[in-house]
Amino acid sequence: MLVHELLLRGKSDHTAIITREHRITYQILQQKVADCRDYLYGKGVKTGDKVAIVSHNNDNYIYAYFALVSLGAVVVAINYQLQPPETAYIVSDSNCVCILTENPIIFDKGRREEAFAADCPQYPITKCGEAVTQIHAPAKNDRISEDD
């Protein structure tokens, strides 16, 4: 059994996850993962792509993890406490296609070791679990910016 298939085993009204703020049923978890999967698919994530997640352990992390696995993508989990050069090394070394993060990571494009990561699109992990009204191609204005 694949990890994302665990979602289908629970009864829809049973609790799947308990966070500090609330309980999440299997039905809600399935919907949030589907919304995140649609969002990531709309950003161009596909089977075999490596996607970095830089986030605290929270419900959005769970939605993103399950969504990526169900797309056949590879999760590259990165500790949110790392400094940008350390994160850049992991993103570059693993050849990630994008980064899901809670906050924008400012890489120094002038530093050779951070140049790849600086060009890697960053998307807000908070979008995972939000309802997606339409699947669309990646758009530059949907990326995280310093203004968000």
N, C-alpha and C positions, 0 to 999 in steps of 0.2 A: 504494500500500500504506500502511495506517495503522501507526503505530509499535507498537501492541500486537500487531499481526499478525506482527511479527518473532519473537515467542515460538513461533509455530507452525512456523517455517521450520527451526529447529534440530533435530537428531536428539536424542532424549531422553537418551541417555547421553553426549553431548558437553558440554563445558564452555561455559556461557553467560557466567558472571561469575567473576572471580577477586578475592577480597578479601584483606586481610591475614591473616585467620583461616582461610579455606577457599575451596574451589572449589565453585561451584554449577552443577549440570547444568541443561539445558533442562527436564527433567522436574520437578526440584525447583522451578525458577523458575516454571514454569507452575502448579504446585500452590500455591506461596506467593502468587502473584498472584491466583489463584482464591479462596484463603482471605481475602486482603485485600479483594478485590472483594465477597465475601459479607459481611464485617464492615462495610464502608462502606455497602453496600446496606441492611443491617440498621439502620444509623444514619440511614437516610433520604436518603442521597446519591443523586441521580438525574441524568439527562441535562440538561446546561446549567448545573448548579450549579457555583459557584466554590468551590473548597476550597483553603485555604492549607496549605502544608507548610513548617514551620519545623524544620529538621533538618540535622545534618551529612550529608555525602555518605556513605551506607552502604547495606547491602543492604535495610534497611527502607524507605529513601527510594525505591529502585528498585521494590520491590513496590508501594508506595503510588502512585508515578507511573504505572506500567503499569495498576494496578487502576482508578485514576481515569479514565485515558484510555479504558479498555475500557468503563467505565460511561457514557462520553460527557460526563463532568464536565470542568471547566476547572481545570487546575493553576495555582495562584498560588504560585510559589516565592518564599520570603522568606528572606533571609540570617539565620541563627541568631544572628549577632553584633549585630543591631540592638537598640536599646533599646525597651522596651514602647511608648512614644509613637510611635516610627517604625513599628513593626509594626502598631500600632492604626490608623495612618493608611492603610496599605496594605490591611489587612483591611476597613476601613470603605469606602474608596474603590472597592475591587473588589467589595464587597457579598458577601463570603464567607458560606457557610452554616455552615461549621465550620473548625476548625484542627486539623491533625495535627501534633503536636509531641513532642519527646523529653522536655521538661520543662515543667511548667505555666508559663504566662506570666501574671504578675500585672499586670492593668490597673487603672488608677485610675478607677473608675466615676464618681467625682465630677467628673472632667475631661470636658468636653463632647466633646472629640475622641477620647476613649478609651471612651466609654459604649457605642458599638455593639460594639466588640471585646470589651468586658467581658461582654456578653450572648451572644457567639458561643461555642457549645459547643467545648470542646477535648477531643480524644481522643488517647490515646497511640499514637504511630506504631509502637511496638513490638507493638501488636496486629495490625498488618499482617504477614501471614506466619504467624500462629498459626492453627491449625485452628479453624474455627467449627462448633460442633455444632448450632446452630439460628439461623435468621435471626429477629431480633426487632425490634420498634419501638425507637427511641431511648429510653433510660432515663437519668434524671438521675444515678443512681449509677454509670453506666458512664463518666462523664466524668472527666477528670483532676482530681484535687483536690490541694491543697497537702500532704495527708497521704501521697500515693502516692510 
